[in-house]
Amino acid sequence: MPARKKTGRKYGKAASKSVGSAMRRKKSGTLRSGKRGKGGKVKSRKQAIAIGLSEARKKGAKVPSKKAA
Protein backbone atom coordinates (compact mmCIF):
# COMPACT_ATOMS: atom_id res chain seq x y z
CA MET A 1 0.00 0.00 0.00
CA PRO A 2 1.57 3.33 -1.04
CA ALA A 3 2.08 6.05 1.54
CA ARG A 4 -0.56 8.77 1.51
CA LYS A 5 0.45 12.20 0.39
CA LYS A 6 0.28 14.68 3.26
CA THR A 7 -1.81 17.74 2.56
CA GLY A 8 -2.26 20.71 4.85
CA ARG A 9 -5.61 21.90 6.07
CA LYS A 10 -7.32 24.13 3.53
CA TYR A 11 -9.31 25.98 6.18
CA GLY A 12 -8.14 26.98 9.64
CA LYS A 13 -10.05 26.57 12.91
CA ALA A 14 -10.97 30.26 12.96
CA ALA A 15 -12.68 29.86 9.58
CA SER A 16 -14.69 26.94 10.93
CA LYS A 17 -15.83 29.00 13.92
CA SER A 18 -16.83 31.89 11.68
CA VAL A 19 -18.91 29.63 9.42
CA GLY A 20 -20.51 28.00 12.47
CA SER A 21 -21.44 31.41 13.82
CA ALA A 22 -23.00 32.40 10.47
CA MET A 23 -25.00 29.15 10.39
CA ARG A 24 -26.36 29.81 13.90
CA ARG A 25 -27.34 33.36 12.89
CA LYS A 26 -29.07 31.97 9.79
CA LYS A 27 -31.06 29.56 11.95
CA SER A 28 -32.10 32.31 14.34
CA GLY A 29 -33.08 34.53 11.39
CA THR A 30 -30.63 37.38 12.10
CA LEU A 31 -28.14 36.73 9.27
CA ARG A 32 -28.56 39.28 6.51
CA SER A 33 -26.83 39.68 3.16
CA GLY A 34 -25.32 42.75 1.54
CA LYS A 35 -23.16 45.55 2.82
CA ARG A 36 -23.79 46.59 6.41
CA GLY A 37 -26.52 43.94 6.66
CA LYS A 38 -29.03 46.03 4.71
CA GLY A 39 -29.98 43.18 2.38
CA GLY A 40 -32.67 40.59 2.90
CA LYS A 41 -32.64 37.63 5.25
CA VAL A 42 -30.39 34.77 4.21
CA LYS A 43 -32.39 31.60 3.55
CA SER A 44 -29.83 29.54 1.65
CA ARG A 45 -27.35 27.30 3.48
CA LYS A 46 -24.72 27.92 0.77
CA GLN A 47 -25.10 31.67 1.12
CA ALA A 48 -24.65 31.43 4.90
CA ILE A 49 -21.43 29.44 4.43
CA ALA A 50 -20.16 32.00 1.89
CA ILE A 51 -20.85 34.86 4.31
CA GLY A 52 -19.05 33.00 7.11
CA LEU A 53 -15.98 32.42 4.93
CA SER A 54 -16.00 36.03 3.79
CA GLU A 55 -16.06 37.22 7.42
CA ALA A 56 -13.20 34.83 8.23
CA ARG A 57 -11.15 36.25 5.33
CA LYS A 58 -11.65 39.78 6.64
CA LYS A 59 -10.40 38.67 10.07
CA GLY A 60 -7.29 37.16 8.45
CA ALA A 61 -8.12 33.49 9.07
CA LYS A 62 -6.66 30.73 6.92
CA VAL A 63 -9.16 30.54 4.05
CA PRO A 64 -8.34 29.90 0.38
CA SER A 65 -8.90 32.94 -1.84
CA LYS A 66 -12.10 33.17 -3.85
CA LYS A 67 -12.00 31.48 -7.26
CA ALA A 68 -12.22 33.85 -10.21
CA ALA A 69 -15.68 33.74 -11.75
N, C-alpha and C positions, 0 to 999 in steps of 0.2 A: 504494500500500500504506500503510495507516494506521500511525502510530507505535505501538509497543507501550507499554502502561501499565507503568511501573516499580513493582515490588512488592518490599518488603524481605524478607529471609530470615525465615522463620517460626521456624526453629530455629538457634541459634548453634553454633559449632564445639565448644564445651564439651559441649553436649547430644549431639552426634554421637559424641564420645569416650566419654561415659558409656554410651550405648547400645551402642557397640562393645565396651566392657569387659563389659557385661552379657551380650552374645551370646557372647563368649569363655568367660565363666564358665559359661554354659548348656552350651556344647559340652564343657567339661571336667567337667561334672556337679557343680560346686560352688555354682551359683546356687540359692538357696532362697527360697521365698515366705514372706510373713507377717512379723510384727514380730520383730525381732532374729533373723531367719533360722531360726525354730523350725518353720516350715511344711515341707511336702514339697518334693522336688526339682521344679524348673521344667522341664517338657517341651515346653511350647508356645512357639513363636517369638514370637507376639503378646504373651504374658505377659512374656517376657524384655525385649521392647522397652518395655513399660509400666513395668517395674521400672527400666530404665535411664533413662527420662524422669523418673520419680518421683525418682530419686537426683539427677538434674541439677537438678530444681526445688529440692530441698533445698539444693543448693550455690549456688543463685542464678543458674544459667545461663539464657540466653534460651530459654524454652520456653513455648508458649501454655498458658494455664490449662486445667484439665480441664473438659470439657463437662459441664453438669448432666445427670444421668441421669433 
